[in-house]
Amino acid sequence: MINLQNINTPRTTFTAILKDAYDYGLSSQDSDTPYYKQIYELNKYTAIEKNVHISQCYMSVDINKLLYTSRANKSVYFENQPVEFLENDEVYCQSALDYISNCMERGDVITITLSLENYIYDHDTETQVTHSTLIILHPVSKKGHHCSEYNMFYINSHGGSLFYTDYHEKPIGKNHNRIKKTKFDNPIDFIINQSFVNTLNEYNQYYNLKTRLCYDLSPQHNYLGINLQVYDNYGSCFIYPILFNILIHTNYSKYFINKSNTYSIIVEKTVECLLESKNIDLFVYHAIAHIDNRINHYLAAYYSDIGNPVNRKNNKNTRSKCSSVINIEEIQEKLYNNIDNHLDIRTHRFVKATLIKTIGFIKQDWSLYQHTVFI
């Protein structure tokens, strides 16, 4: 099988790419498509490389119906919301809370591809548009076979730009010829997430399930880094949850950067390590480095700087401790700026490469992929 990083990127148009993505089902909300069956095959063949079971499901949320209701009605909305998932090559539908709670009780890593319907109002087309994001639920501690605590991580490909969506616009009136703009105290993503977490925790408590979801609005639980879609004028948001899901399956227990002639460093970081340390930004940057290998240079420099004793100096006096923290923050800012500047140079070509490589990787014939068996 061809590695994600080694997928060729032939010259083509966004129109052709997006048509292929829609026909195959990658950008469609219909689960009865080739993509959903293919991702099941991919996950099945990569399962042997992981030390954990990863459950993957899909959920839609209608912003118009959820955002403007009371806290109690938000809980009712999620209580009645289904998820779709694949099992034995078949698409199944189940209550979201039932499905997720069952997975948590088993100790699974859980990914939820979230389709946010009516997320943003597009004034050019005069329509509300859908946006795709990803939720990762990762076990923190285990007692026997049961996980007592989970961390929730939220990835919106808009990164820190989601702070600008602290308002919502929707058509109103008999003919929907007027637009109502409502301002909120927090970005609408955070409002949705907090409602989901509260509802799931209340559900688990009501049924005496010994699992609890931990989430807050900090960078430890939310990707607030670079806007990956700043040069995307084609509505390619659907591809990022797919890319991140691929990395969770292929690199959950596998190092990201190996020591080679290209890099003088081996990064002893896996998806599992990054989620355990709540470093969701680094997970995203490693994912996009699989699209553009040059980003690995910035990541290798970051790890080298972090490992430098000068930057990790931690003397007893308070001033040295403060100085050490500032150095780490500067290293993180340097990584952000390096990748941000790189994407400013690549512009729409990075978006196109993300589409081509991710789609090409998914569409491989996974029935040909066999692990070597040692007897």
SULWORA-V220546 format. One record per helix or strand of 3 or more residues. SS is the DSSP state (a for helix, b for strand). FROM is the first residue (numbers start at 0). TO is the last residue. If there is no record, write none. Layout:
SS & FROM & TO
SS & FROM & TO
//
This chain:
a & 3 & 5
a & 13 & 23
a & 33 & 48
b & 53 & 61
a & 62 & 65
a & 70 & 78
b & 81 & 86
b & 89 & 94
a & 95 & 105
b & 108 & 121
b & 126 & 142
b & 145 & 154
a & 158 & 163
b & 166 & 171
b & 177 & 182
a & 187 & 205
b & 211 & 213
a & 237 & 249
a & 270 & 275
a & 279 & 288
a & 294 & 306
a & 317 & 345
a & 347 & 361
a & 365 & 367
//
